[in-house]
Amino acid sequence: MPIIYIHGVNTRLGYDYDKDLAARNEMLQRLILDPLAAEGERFKGMKIVNPYWGDEGVKFMWNQAT
């Protein structure tokens, strides 16, 4: 059973995205997955999944030219 984190609508790839993703994954691992794994064998294989859909967001017509 994975933990699936769905990001918000204004998320785009770049340095901050990768940095924030790594920090969030570390926090979820430390605060949720590691304690759960200590509670029972069934929790030890849990993964964190971060689907990226930022490139599927709004595409402005004429590249925002007016």
N, C-alpha and C positions, 0 to 999 in steps of 0.2 A: 504494500500500500504506500504510494508516494505522497509527499507533501507537494502540492502544486501551487506555486505563487504566480498569480496573474497580475501583471503590471498595469498601470493606468494608461490613459489615452495619449498623454504627451510624453511618452518615453521613446527615445531614439538612441541608437548605438553610438558609442564614443567612449572616451576615457572615463567619464563619470559613470556611465552605465556599467562598465566592467568592474569598476572599483566598488560601486554600490551593490552590485550583484554578489561579489565576493564577500563583502561585509555582511550582507543579509544572509547568505548561505552559512557563513560561519556562526552567526547568531542563532539561526534555526537549528543548526547541528548541536551547538553547545547547550542551548536552553531547552530544546525539545527532544531531538533524536537521541542524544547521548543518555539523558535521564530515562527515556523510554526503553532504550536498549538494556539498561541496567535492571529494569523491572522484569523483562521477560524475553525469551528467545524469539518470539514472534515479531518483535520490533527491531531486531538487529539488521535486517536487510532493507530498511526504509531508505528511500532516496528523496532528494529534493529536485523537482522539475520546474524549470523556468521557461515556459513557452514565450517566445518573442514574436510579437505581432505589430511592433511599432512601424514597420515598413508597409503595413496594410492600412494605415490611417488615412487622413485627408490628403488628397492631391489637389493643389490649387490650380485652377485653370490659368493658362498663360503664365505660369510660374510667378504668380502674384503681381504681374504687371497690370497697371491700370490704364 
